[in-house]
Amino acid sequence: MKVEFIDQHKHEHGVQPICDALDETDAAIAPSTYYAATTRPDSKRTIRDQELTEQIATIHAENYGVYGVRKIHAALRRQGLSVARCTVERLMRKKGLKGVVRSKSPRTTKPKAETERPADLVERRFVADAPNELWVADIVRHEALLNRVEVRDHHHPAVAAAG
């Protein structure tokens, strides 16, 4: 990032003055470090990443942009390339490539925002002073997708006597 910054501004100010100005910050860099970074050849990993990214983009495009990491990794392996799945994932993320995710069945229990909710007639106060004064019904949905309706009288003699 520092090298790119110096590359953008070296024509206006020169490399040495920019390095001197950066020396007073947390982003200090020596001119020799800048020149070493600009003349150094790309690493083997960088070169391989560029080649793999091209192949990944080609496979992704040939398959209408629906292939994800798993299928692109399998396609590369079928072509005889030894590449780790995490490498394919990293390069696809860097390139901005994603596969299509199959949606699961629709969620029928998620209400729409415009759905009208029943009014809270007891204002969250579930205590009654006498029997048959407050009855509450509740529908409970279990993991096995079985519904149970529970209706209770909320009169508790001990609570009513204390209140």
MOKAJO-V77838 format. One line per field, one symbol per residue. ss: DSSP state (H for helix, E for strand, L for the rest). phi: phi as a letter, one per 20 degrees, with the letter a starting at -180 (. if undefined). A space follows every 10 residues. Layout:
ss->???
phi->???
This chain:
ss->LHHHHHHHHH HHHLHHHHHH HHLLLLLLLL HHHHHHHHHL LLLHHHHHHH HHHHHHHHHH HHLLLLLLHH HHHHHHHHLL LLLLHHHHHH HHHHHLLLLL LLLLLLLLLL LLLLLLLLLL LLLLLLLELL LLLLEEEEEE ELLLLLEEEE EEELELHHHH HHL
phi->.fffffgfdf fednffffff fffedfdfbe gffffffeef ffffffffff ffffffffff ffdlmdfdgf fffffffffn eebfffffff ffffenecee efeeffeeee fffeffeffe fdlmddcdeb flecdcdbdd degemdecdc cceeedgfff fff
